[in-house]
Amino acid sequence: MTTPSRAFDLRLVIALLIGVYGLVLTVLGLAFTSDADIEKSAGVNVNLWAGICMVLAAAGFLLWARLRPLAVPTRDDTDTERTSG
């Protein structure tokens, strides 16, 4: 028997960090990028596209953590494995 544990799921920490940086880049790309900056990057708003990709990656990590939660074995499981093996 296993119980789901979200106490320290590294996927959630990664999603938070990537999501925050992605939101910052998206806001910078939408509001604070000048035409000169876009011209330097061959006509592409790099901050906007990188921010959107990072937000989507964070959503992917959150979805992964939601669909496949961590399963920590209970004390009873470890005791029965030792005695039966």
C-alpha positions, 0 to 999 in steps of 0.5 A: 500500500502506498500513499501519495506525497507532495511534501517535497516533489522536485517537479513542483519546485522546478515548475515554480521557478520556470513559471516565475521566470517565464512570466517575467520574460513574457511581461518584458516581451509584451510591455518593455521590448523596444523596436530596436531590441526586436531589430537586434534579434532578427525581428523576433521578440525573443523575450516573449517567445522564451517566456511563453515556452517557459510558462508552457514547460512549467504547465507541463511539469505541473501536469506531470506532477498531477497525473503521476504523483509520488508514491511513498511506501508506508511502514507496513509495506517495507516490513512485509517486503523484508519478511517475505523476501 
